[in-house]
Amino acid sequence: MPHQVNEDLRFLMNSLLYKEFVNERDEILRHKWIESEKAGQDIGFEKALLDWVIKYRSAWRKHRQSCMEEPRLEGNPN
């Protein structure tokens, strides 16, 4: 059973969905830090999350998608 749990965890951590979740969470935490510094106190994760989703999530996702769609030029002569 522990072997299956390790395999499931490895699969999860390598999935694109999980990687996107982690990247989005990192952006929210960065936003929380910036806004907390501006406010002079910790604004809390929930406030930072809601603020980031309203102000930045759409543009952030569009940027991430455009980066994923760009053709890779490394080692490609075409």
SULWOGI-V120999 format. One record per backbone hydrogen bond with DSSP energy under -1.0 kcal/mol. CO is the residue of the C=O (numbers start at 1). NH is the residue of the N-H. Records with the same first field share a line. If there is no record, write none. Layout:
CO=NH, NH
//
This chain:
1=5
2=6
3=7
4=8
5=9
6=10
7=11
8=12
9=13
10=14
12=15
15=19
16=20
17=21
18=22
19=23
20=24
21=25
22=26
23=27
24=28
25=29
26=30
27=31
28=32
29=33
30=34
31=35
32=36
33=37
34=38
35=39
36=40, 41
44=48
45=49
46=50
47=51
48=52
49=53
50=54
51=55
52=56, 57
56=60
57=61
58=62
59=63
60=64
61=65
62=66
63=67
64=68
65=69
66=70
73=76
//
